[in-house]
Structures are given as structure tokens and as C-alpha cells.
Amino acid sequence: MDRQPVDWNGRWKVQGGILGPTPHRPGGPPIWVAGAVAAARERTGRLYDGWFPNSPSIEEYPVQWAEVQAAARAAGRDPAALTGAMYLTLAIDDDAARADTKLNAYLEQYYGMPPDVTRKRQMSYAGPASGAAAWLKSYADAGASHLVLRFAGDHERQLETAAQMRQKLGW
């Protein structure tokens, strides 16, 4: 990148702008794409560096991840060079009913729609840490090498709990 100042007058106006910071790795940062439909999975395998969905269940994930890898192979790419990830929302509480209530309230406030609609489209867990650890491990066992966690409130406690779960899982 030549780092020369540019002027642009479009949706926004830029005068003497310089793009930065530049990526630390040659060729730029990896690009991961989310996508729940078959066309998105095929496109990811053909063109991008990773798959980062939030919708497949644990039963669906390995099948869909295999589709991404097959698309990479068909495009002459090394499927092992792709990253499989998953975006998951959790409400960890020893009282499963209380965790479920917290998760539902969080999702309804965040998306402005009934939580049951969101929970059908985005995978989430509400319950004790032991169940959360098993749930996370099931995604890792299914091929996800990166898990991104979002917590439904009480972040400090849940972050600490997630760190303890990680340690118990040997990650």
C-alpha cells in the first residue's frame, strides 16, 4: 500500500485521508464470513478464510462445516487453511430457569422481538456451567476451532465462569 493521501467526495467527504493502520500480515487480515444458507457456505469455501455462523445447531454444524470445506476443495483451495468458528450466546447460572429468563430478557431487549424467534435463528445456552462447558465442547468436537462468546448480562461473573470452564476443558 502506498499510503498516499486521497480525496473523496461521495457519501462522505474525505480530504487528505490515509488508510491505516495497515494490516500486520501480508495480503491483509483473514476474512471470515457468516452464512446460514448453502450458497453462503459454498461462497465461503470458495473465496474466504473462515466461516463464522451463529445459527447451526450442534447436529447441523459438522455437516455444514464439511460443505464449506468441500467448496474450498472444489475451488482448488486447501480446506485445512480455513477456520471454522461459531458465535454463541450464553446465560450461565446454576438455576436454569433463572438463566433462561435472563437470556430471554437480553435477547428481547437487544433485538426488539420475541426471544423465541431469535433463539430459533441463533444458537444460545441457558443453564449451569457444567452444561455450558459440554455445549461449547460439542462445537469444538464438531470442528469449530474458534468460539466467540456473548453473555446475557452479568459479564464479569460469566467471563470468570467461562475462564474456569476453559481451564477444566484443558483449552
N, C-alpha and C positions, 0 to 999 in steps of 0.2 A: 504494500500500500504506500502510495507516495506522500501521504499526509499533507497535501496541498490544500489551502483554504478554498472553499467553494461558496458560491452564492446561489440561492434557490428561492424562487417565488412561486409557490404552489398553494397547497392548503395552509401551510405555514410559511413564513418568510425567514430565511437564514442568510446572514451576511458574514462572510469570512469564517464560516464554520469548518471545523476539522473533526473528522470522525475519530473517536477514541473512547476509551482505550482500545487499542487493537488486541485481537486475540493473542493469548500467550503461546498458542500452538500453531505451527504451520498449517495453512489451509482453513483456519478458523475453528471455532468451537464445534463440538458434535451437536447435531440437531436431532432431537427426539420428537416424534410425532405421536399424538394420541389418536385414537380412532377405533370405533366400535364395529364398523361395518366392514365387510370383506374387501371392498375397494380400498379402504384406508389401510388395511393390513397389507394388501398387495403393494400399494404405493410406498409404504414404509419400508418393506423389504427391498424394494427395487431402488429406492432413492435416498433413504435416510440412515442415520446412525443408531437409532434406538426407537423402541416402542414404549409408550408411556400412557397406557389407558387407565381408566378408573371404573370401567363397567364390567369386565368379565368376572364371573364367579370363579371360585377355585376349580370347579369342574370344567369351565369353559377356557380358563387361562392357558393350560398346556396345549390344547387343540389350536387356539388362536395364535399362540406364540409360534407353534410349528408352521402355521400358514405364513407368518411373517418370514420365518427362516427359509421356507420353500420358495417364496417370492425372491428372496435375495439370491438363492442358489440358481433359480431360473434366469436371473439377470446377470449371472456370471460373477456374483459377489460372494465373499466368504461369510456365511451366516454366523460364524463364531465371532466375527468382528462387530456384530450388532449387540446392543444392550437391551435386555428385557427388563422393564421396570413396572411398577404398579403404584398408583396413587390411592391411598386408603384413609378413611376417616374412622376415628375411634373415640369412644367414650368408655374409659376404663373405671370401673367401680365394682367393689365386692358385691354390692346389691345390684343385680342385673336389671331389675325393674327401674331402679333409680337411674342407672346408666342409660337405659332405653329412653326414659323421659328426657334426660339431658340431651341425648343425641337428637331426638325428635325436635326439641325446642331449638337447638342450634341450627339444624337444617332448615326448619321453617323460617327462622329469623334470617338466615343467610340467603336463602333462595326465594323467599316470599311465596312459597307454595306448600301444599300439604307434604309432610316429610315422607309419607309412604310413596309418593311419586318419585322423589329424589332417591329414595332407598332402592327402588327398582332399577334405577339407571346408574347408580354409583355404589360401589361396594363399601359397606360400613360394618362396624362391630360395636356392640354394646354389651358389656359384662365384665367379669373379673379378669385380672391379669393373666391367669393361667390359660384361660380360653383365648385371650388376645395373642399370647405367645404361640399357641398352637395354630391359630389362624394365620399369623404372619409367616410362620414356618411353612405352612402349606403352600403359600405363594412362592416362597424361596425354593421349595422342593419341586414346584411346577415349572421352574425356570427363571423366575424373576431374580435378577442379580442386584437390583436396586429397589428399595421400598421407600416411598415418600409418605410420611405420616402426617395427618392433620388431626388435631384434637378438638373435641367439642367442649370447650371451656376448661377451666382449672388446669391451665397449661403447665405450670411449674410442677405440680404433682404428677401429671400424666407424663411429662418429659422424664422425670425421675423414675417413674414406674417403667417406662419404655427402656431406659438405660439398664435397669435391673433385669428386665426380660431379655435384653440383648446379651447381657453377661451370662445369664443362665442358659441361653441358646448357644453360647460359645462363639458369638459373632464378634 
